[in-house]
């Protein structure tokens, strides 16, 4: 039996504080506006290099591959800081979508090469879970034998950081095998053999892309439905950590604004309707935080967490929308001004709501889990 402890260890607290300080200092509203107005992708390469130098990128990389070997709860603290600051760096994509599955399943030589490059800041990872008309755990992309290796063929859409990724984890169905697998494809930002990349225009401006694989050389990382579920649940749970930071920042901005904004010569925070709306947003934010911590803790301790992950994602999707809508409402017209940072919270929350399955999909997953769970 394990008792769940929401108190951060010294190492977890330290890496969260470090990430928060660096991202807070470097990912300012002014810096983000500069990146968003540029012609290039929304990616701060200088910040990425600094995160590598300070050990943030290697925090959850196993020690044998040059990292600190910290757990998913520590990663959650880093990703919460990323959500708070809307940082233009692929922390979730690399450390949440890529690193866990490679560290757990990949052959030793492949893991050593890829994870050392992640810790050094020379490789951006992501995973391509989305296909048009297909469930993430039932991919239609096909993996075929090619000599001693594999190739993959298919189209993945809405790939996070797909436009800047050096390598992509690709869930695929194994041809004529009745099974599924997780493959690593070297994409080289869409320049690799057998890989086509179409950048997508998103409301947040992040470098998403559609990736088109045509017999692209691939390396098998793991085979079987359970391996896919293992990777998917960690992808979802770590994404919820980003949502926690987004909600917390929207709440902070709202608290500051309503204390300063006056009507009838008094701060609007003193109005009962405003106070009630802000209180509801606080409760929703804490629900996102606590369910996320529960999911990460259980996954980090190798306990079953299917229901907990779906619960956390439901709150991140449903509760997250309540928080950012309340924040926009209480800010009035200021909230939609791109010269004010709140709009990024709204855009991030909407993207996080839908990515990897919105609230309805999570309720369906929970219902299915409950229906099949022995009483």
Long-range contacts (C-beta under 8 A, 24 or more apart in sequence): 2-301, 2-303, 4-294, 4-297, 4-298, 5-297, 6-290, 6-293, 6-297, 8-73, 8-77, 9-74, 11-68, 11-70, 11-74, 12-70, 12-71, 12-73, 12-74, 12-77, 13-77, 15-56, 15-59, 15-68, 15-70, 15-74, 15-77, 15-78, 16-74, 16-77, 16-78, 16-80, 16-81, 18-54, 18-55, 18-56, 19-51, 19-56, 19-77, 19-78, 19-81, 19-82, 20-81, 20-84, 22-47, 22-50, 22-51, 22-54, 22-56, 23-47, 23-81, 23-82, 23-84, 23-85, 23-87, 24-81, 24-84, 24-85, 26-50, 26-87, 27-85, 27-86, 27-87, 27-88, 27-89, 29-341, 32-86, 32-88, 32-341, 32-344, 33-338, 33-339, 35-88, 36-205, 41-163, 41-164, 41-199, 41-207, 42-88, 42-204, 42-205, 42-206, 42-207, 43-88, 43-89, 43-90, 43-164, 43-207, 44-87, 44-88, 44-89, 47-87, 47-88, 47-89, 48-89, 48-90, 48-121, 48-124, 49-121, 51-89, 51-91, 51-121, 52-119, 52-120, 52-121, 52-122, 53-121, 55-119, 56-91, 57-91, 57-94, 57-95, 57-118, 57-119, 57-120, 57-121, 58-118, 58-119, 58-120, 59-95, 60-95, 60-99, 60-100, 60-103, 61-99, 61-103, 61-115, 61-116, 61-118, 61-119, 62-103, 62-111, 62-115, 64-112, 65-103, 65-111, 65-112, 65-115, 65-116, 65-119, 66-115, 66-116, 66-119, 66-120, 67-115, 67-119, 71-300, 72-100, 72-234, 72-237, 72-238, 72-296, 72-297, 72-299, 72-300, 73-293, 73-296, 73-297, 73-300, 75-238, 75-241, 75-296, 76-237, 76-238, 76-241, 76-244, 76-292, 76-293, 76-296, 77-241, 79-238, 79-241, 79-242, 79-245, 80-241, 80-242, 80-244, 80-245, 80-248, 81-245, 82-242, 82-245, 83-241, 83-242, 83-243, 83-244, 83-245, 83-246, 83-247, 83-248, 83-249, 83-348, 84-245, 84-246, 84-248, 84-249, 85-245, 85-249, 86-246, 86-249, 86-341, 86-344, 86-345, 86-348, 88-206, 90-124, 90-125, 90-126, 90-160, 90-161, 90-164, 90-165, 90-207, 92-160, 92-238, 92-239, 92-241, 92-242, 93-124, 93-125, 93-126, 93-127, 93-160, 93-161, 93-165, 94-118, 94-123, 94-124, 94-125, 94-126, 94-161, 95-238, 96-234, 96-235, 96-238, 96-239, 96-241, 97-125, 97-126, 97-127, 97-160, 97-169, 97-235, 97-238, 98-125, 98-126, 98-127, 98-167, 98-169, 99-125, 100-231, 100-234, 100-238, 101-127, 101-169, 101-182, 101-221, 101-222, 101-227, 101-230, 101-231, 101-234, 102-169, 102-184, 102-221, 104-222, 104-230, 105-182, 105-221, 105-222, 105-227, 105-231, 106-184, 106-219, 106-221, 106-222, 107-219, 110-184, 110-219, 110-221, 114-167, 114-184, 117-166, 123-166, 123-167, 124-161, 124-164, 124-165, 124-166, 124-167, 125-165, 125-166, 125-167, 125-168, 125-169, 126-159, 126-160, 126-161, 126-162, 126-165, 126-168, 126-169, 127-159, 127-160, 127-168, 127-169, 127-170, 127-171, 127-231, 127-235, 128-156, 128-159, 128-162, 128-168, 128-169, 128-170, 128-171, 128-211, 129-156, 129-171, 129-232, 129-235, 129-356, 130-156, 130-157, 130-158, 130-159, 130-355, 131-155, 131-156, 131-157, 132-157, 136-171, 136-232, 136-356, 136-357, 137-171, 137-180, 137-225, 137-228, 137-229, 137-232, 138-173, 138-180, 139-171, 139-172, 139-173, 139-180, 140-173, 141-170, 141-171, 141-172, 141-173, 141-213, 142-172, 142-173, 142-175, 143-172, 143-173, 143-174, 143-175, 143-181, 143-183, 143-218, 143-220, 144-175, 144-215, 145-175, 146-215, 146-217, 149-217, 149-218, 149-219, 150-183, 150-217, 150-218, 150-219, 150-220, 151-194, 151-215, 151-216, 151-217, 151-218, 152-183, 152-185, 152-213, 152-215, 152-216, 152-218, 153-213, 153-214, 153-215, 153-216, 154-213, 155-210, 155-211, 155-212, 155-213, 156-210, 156-211, 156-213, 157-200, 157-210, 158-200, 158-208, 158-210, 158-355, 159-208, 159-209, 159-210, 159-211, 160-206, 160-208, 160-355, 161-206, 161-207, 161-208, 162-187, 162-190, 162-197, 162-200, 162-207, 162-208, 162-209, 162-210, 162-211, 163-189, 163-190, 163-197, 163-199, 163-200, 163-207, 163-208, 163-209, 164-189, 164-207, 165-189, 168-211, 169-221, 169-231, 170-213, 170-218, 171-228, 171-231, 172-218, 174-223, 179-223, 179-224, 179-225, 180-223, 180-224, 180-225, 180-228, 181-220, 181-221, 181-222, 181-223, 181-224, 181-227, 181-228, 182-220, 182-221, 182-222, 182-223, 182-227, 182-228, 182-231, 183-218, 183-219, 183-220, 183-221, 184-218, 184-219, 184-221, 185-213, 185-216, 185-217, 185-218, 185-219, 186-217, 187-211, 192-216, 192-217, 193-217, 202-351, 203-347, 203-350, 203-351, 204-344, 204-347, 204-348, 204-351, 206-351, 229-306, 232-356, 233-295, 233-299, 233-305, 233-306, 233-309, 234-299, 235-356, 236-309, 236-312, 236-313, 236-356, 236-357, 237-292, 237-295, 237-296, 237-299, 237-305, 237-309, 237-312, 237-313, 238-296, 239-313, 239-316, 239-352, 239-355, 239-356, 240-288, 240-291, 240-292, 240-295, 240-312, 240-313, 240-315, 240-316, 241-292, 241-296, 242-348, 242-352, 243-288, 243-292, 243-316, 243-320, 243-348, 243-349, 243-352, 244-285, 244-288, 244-289, 244-292, 244-316, 246-320, 246-324, 246-345, 246-348, 246-349, 246-352, 247-281, 247-284, 247-285, 247-288, 247-289, 247-319, 247-320, 247-323, 247-324, 247-345, 247-349, 248-285, 248-289, 249-341, 249-345, 250-281, 250-323, 250-324, 250-327, 250-342, 250-345, 250-346, 250-349, 251-278, 251-281, 251-282, 251-285, 251-323, 251-327, 253-327, 253-331, 253-341, 253-342, 253-345, 254-278, 254-281, 254-326, 254-327, 254-330, 254-331, 254-342, 257-330, 257-331, 257-334, 258-330, 268-330, 274-330, 277-326, 277-329, 277-330, 278-326, 278-330, 280-322, 280-326, 281-322, 281-323, 281-326, 281-327, 284-315, 284-319, 284-320, 284-322, 284-323, 285-319, 285-323, 287-315, 287-319, 288-312, 288-315, 288-316, 288-319, 288-320, 288-323, 291-315, 291-316, 292-316, 306-365, 306-369, 307-366, 307-369, 307-370, 310-362, 310-363, 310-365, 310-366, 310-369, 311-362, 311-366, 313-356, 313-357, 313-359, 313-362, 314-359, 314-362, 314-363, 314-366, 316-352, 316-353, 317-352, 317-353, 317-354, 317-357, 317-358, 317-359, 317-362, 318-353, 318-359, 320-349, 320-352, 320-353, 321-349, 321-350, 321-353, 323-349, 324-349, 324-350
